[in-house]
Amino acid sequence: MTDPSAPFPASSPERTGILLGVGAYALWGFLPLYLKLLTHVPAVQVLAHRIVWSAIMLAGVVLVLKRGRGILAAATRRTLLMLTASAFFIAVNWLVYIWAVQHEHVLDASLGYFINPLVNVALGVAVLGERVRRVQGVAIALAATGVAILAFESSGSLWISLVLAVSFGTYGLIRKVVAIDALGGLLIETLLLAPVALAVLFAAHAHGDSAFGQDRATDGLLVIAGAVTAAPLLLFAAAARRMPYAALGLLQYVAPTLQFALAVFVFGEHLRPANIASFALIWVGLAVYATDSVRAARQTGQGRARLA
């Protein structure tokens, strides 16, 4: 028997989406630990390896699951155009994030993913016609004020946060509306990016700058980039298709909070007064937003129970 007071019914796609989303964001939260092991590899090469090994791994998964025909059938011209766009945005996101971690900007990267819910809500309202309740509007205003503080301080690294937030928000929107499943979409994205990635790696090898083949530890880390990259993206894409896009804001805090903790307590990055004020406002905004969203979900569940 379903508990109508629960945020989502136990068997609902929304609850499945939440579980998938939490898994994705937890993996992203600990990603800097992996990338820190590759600081000696140029960011563009790390990105190229992520793309190539992801494509190989995903192709193997598709073959094992015998999903090739279904993916080919779904790959219409419109779908390919949309996936080309999403591939561009996720490549930009990956490159900036890798560079940020390598250059001790994990704190700025975490801010980008704290801003991401604002982008999700804005896109949900502007493109998908989703509505924002008054309390959620207050939450968004609080978080926006936090971003404005950093902008007023003229932080030279604010661009990292903004690029990460906008690129990933746009990527998520495209993947929500494109008519293909998570596995097929990610496979096609990586295949579209693979020629450019291979060109980068071949050029590095020709110039004697390739990091691959120098030592076994580095080679192993680069090879597992496929699994490190594909796993959370598959979880995220599946979650985005099972829950309202704005509701993803409920889960956004998981990854950046973990990244924030790593930046301050593990990597020793300096926390400026503007950072403290900005993060505080964004955290309060997210807490207000999450509380209101859970309350609304419970009311919806109770309403469904009365109609049943």
C-alpha distance (Angstrom), angle and dihedral (degrees) to the residues before:
residue distance angle dihedral
M1 . . .
T2 3.82 . .
D3 3.80 119.9 .
P4 3.82 105.3 -129.8
S5 3.80 90.9 -159.8
A6 3.80 92.2 62.2
P7 3.83 116.1 102.3
F8 3.80 90.6 -115.7
P9 3.81 132.4 8.9
A10 3.81 111.2 -96.5
S11 3.79 94.0 -116.3
S12 3.80 97.0 40.3
P13 3.82 124.9 119.1
E14 3.82 87.0 -125.3
R15 3.80 92.5 64.3
T16 3.78 91.6 47.0
G17 3.79 87.9 49.7
I18 3.80 91.0 52.7
L19 3.80 92.6 52.7
L20 3.79 91.7 47.8
G21 3.79 91.3 46.5
V22 3.81 94.4 50.2
G23 3.79 89.9 51.5
A24 3.80 91.8 50.4
Y25 3.80 94.9 48.0
A26 3.82 93.4 46.1
L27 3.79 90.4 54.6
W28 3.80 90.9 48.1
G29 3.78 90.1 48.0
F30 3.79 92.6 61.0
L31 3.83 94.6 39.2
P32 3.84 93.9 101.3
L33 3.81 89.2 66.0
Y34 3.81 88.7 61.5
L35 3.81 95.8 42.0
K36 3.82 92.3 49.4
L37 3.81 87.1 64.6
L38 3.82 88.2 61.3
T39 3.81 100.8 49.7
H40 3.81 89.1 118.6
V41 3.82 90.4 61.4
P42 3.84 118.2 79.6
A43 3.81 111.1 -106.6
V44 3.80 93.5 -122.1
Q45 3.82 90.5 55.2
V46 3.80 91.9 48.9
L47 3.81 87.9 51.6
A48 3.81 91.8 48.7
H49 3.80 91.8 51.0
R50 3.81 91.0 47.7
I51 3.80 89.2 55.5
V52 3.81 98.0 43.8
W53 3.81 97.5 45.0
S54 3.81 91.3 42.9
A55 3.80 90.3 53.7
I56 3.82 91.4 49.7
M57 3.80 93.6 47.1
L58 3.80 94.0 46.1
A59 3.79 92.3 47.3
G60 3.80 88.5 54.2
V61 3.80 91.5 49.8
V62 3.80 90.7 50.4
L63 3.81 91.6 50.4
V64 3.80 93.1 48.7
L65 3.80 91.9 48.3
K66 3.82 91.5 42.6
R67 3.79 91.4 -129.6
G68 3.80 97.4 136.9
R69 3.81 97.8 103.3
G70 3.78 93.4 48.4
I71 3.81 92.3 50.1
L72 3.81 91.9 48.2
A73 3.80 90.0 50.3
A74 3.81 90.9 51.7
A75 3.81 93.4 47.8
T76 3.79 97.2 93.6
R77 3.79 121.8 161.2
R78 3.82 92.1 -98.9
T79 3.79 91.7 48.5
L80 3.80 92.0 49.9
L81 3.81 91.4 50.1
M82 3.79 91.5 50.7
L83 3.81 92.4 46.2
T84 3.79 89.9 49.8
A85 3.79 87.6 57.4
S86 3.81 93.5 45.8
A87 3.82 90.3 47.3
F88 3.80 89.6 55.2
F89 3.79 93.4 51.1
I90 3.80 94.9 46.5
A91 3.82 91.2 47.9
V92 3.81 90.0 53.2
N93 3.79 89.8 47.5
W94 3.80 93.2 50.0
L95 3.81 94.3 47.0
V96 3.80 95.5 49.1
Y97 3.80 91.7 45.1
I98 3.81 93.6 50.0
W99 3.81 90.6 48.3
A100 3.80 91.5 48.0
V101 3.81 93.6 52.5
Q102 3.80 92.4 45.7
H103 3.82 92.0 50.7
E104 3.81 97.3 46.6
H105 3.80 97.5 -101.4
V106 3.80 98.4 124.1
L107 3.81 88.7 125.0
D108 3.81 90.7 56.9
A109 3.80 90.0 45.8
S110 3.79 90.8 53.0
L111 3.80 89.7 50.8
G112 3.81 88.5 55.1
Y113 3.77 90.8 58.6
F114 3.79 91.6 45.1
I115 3.82 86.7 55.9
N116 3.80 91.1 46.9
P117 3.84 94.6 85.0
L118 3.82 88.6 59.8
V119 3.77 89.3 54.6
N120 3.81 91.4 46.3
V121 3.79 91.9 52.1
A122 3.80 92.9 45.7
L123 3.80 91.9 50.5
G124 3.79 92.1 43.4
V125 3.80 90.7 54.4
A126 3.82 98.3 38.9
V127 3.81 99.7 40.8
L128 3.80 108.1 20.3
G129 3.79 98.4 34.5
E130 3.80 94.1 -123.0
R131 3.80 117.0 160.1
V132 3.80 128.0 -126.2
R133 3.79 118.6 -146.2
R134 3.81 120.8 -134.5
V135 3.80 94.4 -105.4
Q136 3.78 90.1 50.0
G137 3.79 88.6 51.6
V138 3.82 88.9 56.5
A139 3.80 89.8 50.2
I140 3.79 91.3 51.2
A141 3.82 90.8 49.0
L142 3.81 91.0 52.9
A143 3.77 92.7 50.7
A144 3.81 92.0 44.6
T145 3.80 88.8 53.7
G146 3.78 88.8 54.5
V147 3.80 90.3 54.2
A148 3.80 90.8 46.7
I149 3.82 90.6 56.2
L150 3.78 90.9 59.8
A151 3.79 91.4 44.5
F152 3.83 90.3 51.3
E153 3.79 89.6 50.3
S154 3.82 86.5 56.4
S155 3.77 93.4 -131.5
G156 3.76 107.4 -168.8
S157 3.77 91.4 -145.2
L158 3.82 97.4 53.6
W159 3.80 88.1 99.8
I160 3.81 88.6 70.0
S161 3.80 91.6 58.0
L162 3.80 94.2 45.0
V163 3.81 95.9 46.9
L164 3.80 91.9 48.8
A165 3.82 92.7 48.1
V166 3.80 96.6 46.9
S167 3.80 97.0 40.5
F168 3.79 94.5 49.8
G169 3.79 93.9 41.2
T170 3.80 90.6 53.1
Y171 3.79 91.4 45.2
G172 3.79 91.3 53.0
L173 3.79 92.4 48.8
I174 3.79 93.1 52.5
R175 3.79 92.3 47.1
K176 3.80 90.7 50.5
V177 3.80 94.2 57.0
V178 3.82 102.1 33.2
A179 3.79 113.0 104.4
I180 3.79 100.0 -122.0
D181 3.80 135.3 85.2
A182 3.80 125.4 -104.0
L183 3.81 97.1 -99.5
G184 3.79 95.9 45.4
G185 3.78 93.4 44.5
L186 3.79 94.8 50.3
L187 3.81 92.2 45.5
I188 3.80 91.7 53.3
E189 3.82 91.6 45.2
T190 3.78 92.4 53.9
L191 3.80 92.1 43.9
L192 3.80 89.7 52.6
L193 3.80 90.4 51.1
A194 3.81 95.6 40.7
P195 3.86 98.3 84.5
V196 3.81 91.2 55.3
A197 3.81 91.3 44.3
L198 3.82 92.1 50.5
A199 3.81 90.3 48.5
V200 3.82 89.5 54.4
L201 3.80 92.2 49.9
F202 3.81 94.2 46.0
A203 3.80 90.6 48.6
A204 3.80 91.0 50.8
H205 3.80 90.3 49.8
A206 3.82 92.1 48.5
H207 3.81 90.9 52.5
G208 3.81 93.3 45.5
D209 3.81 92.0 -114.6
S210 3.80 99.1 110.9
A211 3.80 114.8 128.7
F212 3.80 91.5 -161.1
G213 3.78 114.8 93.8
Q214 3.81 95.5 24.2
D215 3.81 97.4 102.7
R216 3.79 137.3 -8.2
A217 3.81 95.7 -117.9
T218 3.80 92.9 56.5
D219 3.80 91.9 43.7
G220 3.79 91.0 52.1
L221 3.81 92.8 48.9
L222 3.80 91.4 49.9
V223 3.80 93.2 47.9
I224 3.82 93.9 52.8
A225 3.81 88.0 52.4
G226 3.79 85.8 92.3
A227 3.79 94.1 63.0
V228 3.82 93.0 37.9
T229 3.80 89.7 53.8
A230 3.79 102.6 38.2
A231 3.80 101.4 44.1
P232 3.84 99.6 64.0
L233 3.80 93.0 37.5
L234 3.78 91.7 54.3
L235 3.80 90.0 49.0
F236 3.80 91.7 47.8
A237 3.80 95.5 47.3
A238 3.79 90.5 49.4
A239 3.82 91.2 48.3
A240 3.82 93.2 49.1
R241 3.80 90.7 57.4
R242 3.81 93.6 51.5
M243 3.81 102.6 50.5
P244 3.83 139.6 39.0
Y245 3.78 109.1 -79.4
A246 3.80 94.8 -126.5
A247 3.82 88.6 51.4
L248 3.80 89.2 66.2
G249 3.80 83.2 78.6
L250 3.81 86.2 77.2
L251 3.79 89.7 68.2
Q252 3.80 101.8 34.2
Y253 3.78 93.9 92.5
V254 3.83 94.3 65.4
A255 3.81 99.0 74.3
P256 3.82 99.5 37.8
T257 3.80 92.3 45.5
L258 3.79 90.0 54.9
Q259 3.81 90.0 45.1
F260 3.81 90.8 48.8
A261 3.80 90.9 52.0
L262 3.79 91.7 48.7
A263 3.82 92.2 48.1
V264 3.80 94.5 51.6
F265 3.81 104.7 31.2
V266 3.82 102.9 29.3
F267 3.82 107.2 25.7
G268 3.83 95.6 32.9
E269 3.82 97.5 -132.7
H270 3.81 115.0 172.7
L271 3.80 116.4 -103.9
R272 3.83 109.3 -147.4
P273 3.84 123.1 -155.9
A274 3.82 89.5 -109.8
N275 3.79 89.2 53.9
I276 3.79 91.1 52.5
A277 3.82 93.2 49.7
S278 3.80 92.8 44.3
F279 3.79 95.6 47.8
A280 3.81 91.5 44.9
L281 3.81 92.2 55.7
I282 3.79 92.4 44.5
W283 3.82 92.0 49.1
V284 3.80 91.3 49.9
G285 3.79 90.1 48.0
L286 3.79 91.9 50.4
A287 3.80 91.4 48.0
V288 3.82 91.2 52.1
Y289 3.80 91.2 45.8
A290 3.80 93.5 48.5
T291 3.80 93.7 46.6
D292 3.79 92.4 50.8
S293 3.81 92.9 46.1
V294 3.82 92.6 51.3
R295 3.82 91.0 47.5
A296 3.80 91.3 50.9
A297 3.82 91.2 47.3
R298 3.79 91.0 53.0
Q299 3.79 91.1 50.3
T300 3.79 89.5 50.6
G301 3.81 90.5 50.1
Q302 3.80 91.6 50.1
G303 3.81 90.4 48.8
R304 3.79 91.2 52.9
A305 3.79 90.4 48.6
R306 3.81 91.4 54.7
L307 3.81 90.9 50.9
A308 3.80 93.0 48.2
